[in-house]
Amino acid sequence: MFYVLTALRKKLREAGRLPQPEPNLGTLLDLVALGTVADVVPLDHNNRIFVEQGLRRIRQGEARPGILALLEVAGREHANISSTDLGFVVGPRLNAAGRLDDMSVGIACLLADSPDEARRLARELDTFNRERRTIEKDMKAQAQDLLASMSLDLEGLPWGLALFDQDWHQGVIGILAARIREQTNRPTIAFAPDENGVDVKGSARSIPGLHIRDVLAVVDSRHPGVMKKFGGHAMAAGMTLARNDFDAFTEAFDRAVRDTLTAADLEAAITTDGPLSSAELSLETAALLKRAGPWGQHFPEPLFDGEFRVVSQRIVGENHLKLVLQPIDGSGIIDGIAFNTGPEVPDYTRTGARVVYKPDANTFRGRTNLQLLVDYLEPLS
């Protein structure tokens, strides 16, 4: 849309019909950046420029009041945000309204001209997001029970997972599918009842190497009519089918996935840029990486790995693991945090841990310290 507006302005200028003063389309770049990151658009050369310029406007406080208000209710300082904040702070709060109630609340927040009105709507969206997280947490616990009933061993699980519960909420099944996909490294579809009480709607999330929409097309060709409708792309898709056809679909989906993948494709792998030296584990490195952004789809932020002693660990907030780490060479003490680990975690203080992480600057009570954002960790022995 930004390109369309740019082309329209050019045509109107050439025709002598452009209003004066000329509209400054740069004022829309905060929305361009938000849409690009939140919709997981690949950050090619042009898109990185747009996102960077949009982030600069937001950091300078020149964004839409709604974006600034959403950052405010989330406790983020707009002057220090990164592309991650657009994807994991602003985007989910806007989406929560559409998932649980009415997307027009999110649209109204972005269109609000008054900071007071934007704050009111942002608080409403934040409430929706908290409710969404509670629903998601309950649904994930139910999904874990379903997985356990299939097999306690990953090797015994279907290659293509299709899960359904009568009490699941349609607005959250996509997030649930993504969470289970991350845990099992299997293409996953979560289903919830349709409003008519006869059909079920599914939301699918795939893994690298499997085009989920193409797999659904295979299912449809082998079993015409089982899916009433479906659509999507490589990594995500949706479908509707009759509740009575769920079991048949489950078997057909698993068979189609098995015909597409190999066992090696189900083995999750993490690619890192290797270890950082003790001297490189610093605020300077974290700042350098932040300045090198924006990071995002097809332009991922660097990941590093290393072996650490775990001085202490505790669960904080909503099942986040707070760590105090020390490199094996004995230098320095570093804070670390792993989000959404759940309450049941190994005692890493006894074993030490291999940690995959991103260096980050964490500001708390006016002090800024190095903190490692932990993507993955496992005991050393």
N, C-alpha and C positions, 0 to 999 in steps of 0.2 A: 504493500500500500504506500510505503514511503517513496518507492521508485515511481509509482503512478502519480503521486502528488508532485514529485520533482518534474516529471515529464509534462504534466498539465501546466505547471507554472511556466515552463519553457515555451509551450505552445501559446499560452496567453500573452506572454511577453512579446513573442514574435508577431502576434496579431495586434499588438497595441491595446490589449484589453485587460492587462494585469492591474489590479488595484494598487494605488500608491498610498503609503509606502509599500514596497513589495513585502509579501508575507515571508517571515523568517522561518523556514522549515526546520532549522536547527533546534527550535524550541520543542520539537516533537521527538528528539532523539532519546529522551528518557524513556518514552513509551516504546520506541524502536528497540532499545537495549533490553527492556523488560520482556517484550514479546519474543525476541530472539533467544534469550537465555531460558526463559520459563518454558518455551515450547521446544527446547532441546534442538535448536537449529544448528547445523554444523557451522563452526566459526572459521569460515574461509577468510581470505584476505580482506574482502570488503566488509563482511559481517564483524570481524574483529575491530575494524575502524569504527563502525557504527556503535558497537557496544562500548568501546573505550570512550568515545565522545559522549555517549549517553551517561556513562558512569561519571564523567567529569562534571556534567551538568548537575547530577544528583549530589555529588560531593560538595558542590558549590552552593547547594540549597536552591537551585534554579529548576527543580523538577516540579511536576504536578503536585498540588497539595496532597492528593490521595496517596501517592508513592511515599512522600515524606511522612505522612501520618501512619502508614502501615509499618514503616521502619521504626517509628517512634513507639508504637504499641508493642513491637517485638523487642524493644530495648536496644536497638541498633543506632549508633551515631551515623547520620548520613554522610558526614565528612570522611568516614573511614571505610565505607562499604566496598565490597568487591562483587564480581559477577556471581559468586556463590550466594551472596545475600539475595540477589534477584531470584535465583532458582529455588532456594530453600527457605526463604523468609517471606518475601513479598508474594511470589507465585502461589504457594500453598494457601495463603490466607485469601487470595482472590478466588482460587478454585474451590475453597471450602463452601462458599455460598452456593455455587452451582451443584455441588455434591449433595448438600443437605437441604437446601431450601430454594433460593431463587438467585440466579446469576446476576440479575439486574442490580443487586446490592453492590456487587463488585464493580460493575460498570459505572454505577452512580458514584462510587468512591473515586474512581479514576477521572470522572468528569467534573467532580466538585471543584468549584472556584474558591469557595470559602475554606480556610484552614479549619475553622470550627466544625463545619459540616463534614469535612474530610475526616477529622478525628472521630466524630460520632460514628460515621460509617465504618471506619477502620476498627473501632472497638467492637462493633457488631460482627465484623468479619473475623476478628480475633476470637470472639466467643464461638462462632461457627467452627473455627479451626481447632479450638480446644475440644469441642464436642466431637469433631471428626476424629481426633487422635484417640479419644476414649473409645469410640466405636471401633476404630481400627485395632486397638489393643485387644478388645474383647474378641473380635473376629479372628485375630491372629492366634489367640489362645485356642479357639475352637478348631482352627485349621491345624494347629500342632497336634491336637487330639486325633483329628482325622488321619494325619500322616502316621502317627504312632499306631493307629489301628491297622494301617496298611502293612507297615514293617518298621521295626526299630533300626533297621540297617538300610543305609542309603542304597546299597546295591539291590535291595529287594523292592525298591519303589518303581512304579511305572516310569518310563522315559519321558512320557508326556503326562503331566499331572492335570487332572480336572477335578476340582473340589466344589462341593455345593453344601449350603446349609440354609434351611428354611428361614432362619432369622437374620441372615446377612443383609446388609444395606447396599442397594445398587450403587450408591454414590461412592462407596469405598472399596469396591471389589477390585478396581484397577490397582490401587495402592497395595491391597492385600496380595494380589498376584505377584506384584513386583517384589514384595518382602519374601514370599515363599520361594520365588525364583532365585533370589539372592542366596537364600539359605541352602537350597538343594542343587542349584545349577542345572535345573531342568525347566524346559518351557512349561509355563503354568497358566491355567485358566481358572479363575474364581467365578462362580455362578451365584446369583441371587434371584429370588422370585420376581417375576414381572407383576405389574399392577393387576393384571387380569386373573392371577391365581392359577393359570393354566401353563403359561410359558415360563422359562427361565432365561435370564440374560447373563452372558459371560463376558469377561474382560481378560484378555490374554497378554502375557509378557513373555518374550522369547529370550534366547541366549545367542551369543555370537555363533554364526554358522548355520542358523536355522531361520529361514524366512517364514514367519508364522502365518502370513496371509496365504502364501503358496501352499503350506501344509493344510490349511483349512480348505483350499480349493481341491486338494487331493481327496480329503474326506468327503467333500461334496460330490465329487465325481464317482466315488466308490459307493456312496450311500445317499443318492439323491433324495431330497426332501427332509432328511434328518434335521438339517439346519434350515430354518425358515428364511434367514438372511444372515449375511456376514460381510465383513469388510475390514480393511486395515492396511498395514504396511509391514516392513521386515521385522520390527521389534515389538509391535503392539497391534492388537486387533480386537474386534468385538463380534458377538454373534447372538442370535436368539434361536431357541429350540423348545419343543414341547417338553414339559417335565417328564413325561413318560418315555421320551427318547434319550434321557440323560445317560443311562447305563450303556446304551448302544453307542452313543457318541463317545463316551469315555474310552471304550475299547477301540473304536475306530481312530480316535486321535492318537492314542498310544501307539497303535500299529503304524500310522503314517509317520510319526516321529522316528520310530525305530527303523523305518525304511529310508529315512533321510540322514540320520546321524550314525556315528560310530561310537563305541564305548569311550574312546579317547576324548570325544567332544564333550562328554559329561564331566570330565575332570577339570575343575576350575583352576585357572592359573592367574597369578598376579605378576605383572611385569613391572620391575622397578628400575630406577637409575643407579642402583647399588647403594653402598653405605656412604654416609658423610663422616668426615673425620671429626674429632672432638673440637678442633678449631672452627670447623664449618657449622657445628651445631650452635648457632648464635642468632641473636635478633637481626644482625646484619643480613644473614642469609635469608631469613624469613621476609625481611623488607625487600631484598633483591628479587625474590620470587614473586612477591605481590606486584612490584613495579613491572615485571615482565609479562603480566597478564594483559587482557583478560583470558582466563582459561575456560574451557567448556567442551562441548561436543566436538570431536575430531581435533581438538587442540587441548589435550588433558594436562592438568597440572602435574609436575613431576612428583613421583613417589620415590621414597628412599626406604632402605631396610637396614637393620642392625640388630646386634645382640645387646641386651641390657640386663642388669640386675634390677629387680623390682623392689625398691625400698619399702613401699607401702602401696596399698590399693583399697578402694572403698567404692561402694555404689552411691551415686548422688543423683538428685533430680529424678527424671523418669527413666530409670534403669540405665544410666550412663556409668561407665567405669572410670573413676579418677585414679591416676597413677602417679607415683613419684619414681622416676627412672634414673639409673646411673649407667653410663657406658661401661662395658666390660673392662676397659683399660683403667677404670677407677677415676676418671676425670669428671668433675661437675655433677650437679643434681639438676634434673630437668623434669618439669611437669608434663604429663600426658593425659589425654582423655580419649576414650573410645565410646562413641555414642550408640545407644540402643543395643547394648550387649545382653540385656536381661539380667535378672538378679542372680542367676546361677552361672558362676564363672569359676575356673580353676584358681587355686591359690598360687599365683605367679611369684609370690615372695619366696616360695620354697624352691622354685625351679629356675627362675629367670625367664626371659621371654625373647623370642625373635619378633621384632616389631616392624611392621610396614607403616610408614608415617609421612606426613607433610609438616614441615616447620611452619609455625604460625606465631604471631604476636598476640598475646592475650593481655588485655587491660582490665584490671580489677582494683577498685578503690584508688584510682589515680596512679597505680603502678603498672608498668608494662613489662612482662616477662616472656621469655621463650616458652612456647607450649607445643608439644607434638600432637597433631591430630592423627589419631591411630585408626587406620583403615582395617588392619588385621594384626592379630598377635597369636602366638602359639607357644607352649612351654618349650624350653630348651632341652629338657630331659624328662 
